[in-house]
Amino acid sequence: MPLEYRFPESVREVFIRRDGESVVLTPRPSDWSGFFASGMKASTDFMADIERMPIQERSF
């Protein structure tokens, strides 16, 4: 890989995905702090239409 496209040495793992005919590499975050700091939240109706299944009785 050309030097100008390499990740810094601090990046130990990457995610690999296909976007059409392209292959995209993105650094794998070392923690979730960036995600939580982004302010992304689920909508108020998230999973509102999900049917709750009854609790299954089990013997151990």
C-alpha positions, -999 to +999 in steps of 0.1 A: +000+000+000+014+034-009+029+052+022+004+082+019-026+058+023-013+039+053-029+042+087-009+055+116+009+029+137-017+034+165-044+018+142-041-019+150-073-032+133-095-021+104-131-027+093-133-039+056-165-034+036-175-034+000-191-003-016-201-012-051-168-023-068-147-005-041-132-020-010-132+004+019-109+002+049-118+022+081-099+021+114-116+001+141-122+024+171-103+013+202-133+023+224-169+036+220-163+071+233-165+087+198-199+070+191-214+081+224-200+117+220-216+119+185-250+123+202-267+096+181-299+083+197-326+060+187-360+075+178-388+074+204-407+047+183-376+025+180-388-011+183-423+000+191-439-026+168-420-055+183-441-082+198-428-093+232-426-130+236-437-146+268-410-157+293-402-194+287-402-217+317-371-238+318-359-265+342-322-268+349 
